[in-house]
Amino acid sequence: MPGIRLVAVSTAITTGLLTIAGSAVLPAGPQTATATAEQITAYYAEHTNALQLSIVFWSIAAASLLVFSGVTSALLRRNGAAAELATVFAGAGCVAAALMLAAQGPMAVGAREDFTAADDATRRTIYVLADVTYNLGDLVLPVAGLLVGALSLAALRRILLPRWLGYLGTPLAAAAVLGAIAPLHGEHVGVFEILEVAAYLLWPLWMIAMGITLAVRRERPVRPETAVAAA
């Protein structure tokens, strides 16, 4: 397997696995609007290790996504994809990775072992900021949808990936983009909330499936007419 293809495979699978792991180990905290300083202190004191582990998982996932978007964009171009498609794919991957990393900042401050020694106002401010930046996940989802959608369009043209992966990825991408409307509905659970949850759960699994497929699929020679169209 060529080196660039191996990097794409490993970073795709790493992104999917660690995105799932980072969410799975993150403990739920008290409601931001009603949490007292004592509840916040108890939350961080009790869950320091889990929070630190979640931050590590999500940070590595973000770094892997950044590398994946770059090398896979090059693979798309090499296999005949349009330059515009490869650019959208790379841009979406970079933005999604940046949002994932930004979400870890305040949480990392709260996960410090000496954080409980801070005054009440500081603890509450950091907790609120951590909640706000964690909700950047609402912005990661539609951007990840663009990434999945761009790669699915390439797959539908049998560029780099098989068509069946494109058939699975296209509705997933649509669900991720439409799911971005869900936060506007507040606490109400409707169709957009269902799409958001489904996309949130499924896009890391799609990344893993894509990485495995890319690993076992032989790289096909680029057809002349495809190469001309891509240029």
Secondary structure as UniProt FT lines:
FT   HELIX           3..25
FT   TURN            32..34
FT   HELIX           37..78
FT   TURN            79..80
FT   HELIX           83..102
FT   TURN            103..104
FT   HELIX           105..110
FT   TURN            113..114
FT   HELIX           115..117
FT   HELIX           120..134
FT   TURN            135..136
FT   HELIX           137..156
FT   TURN            157..158
FT   HELIX           163..178
FT   HELIX           179..185
FT   TURN            186..187
FT   HELIX           191..216
FT   HELIX           224..230
//
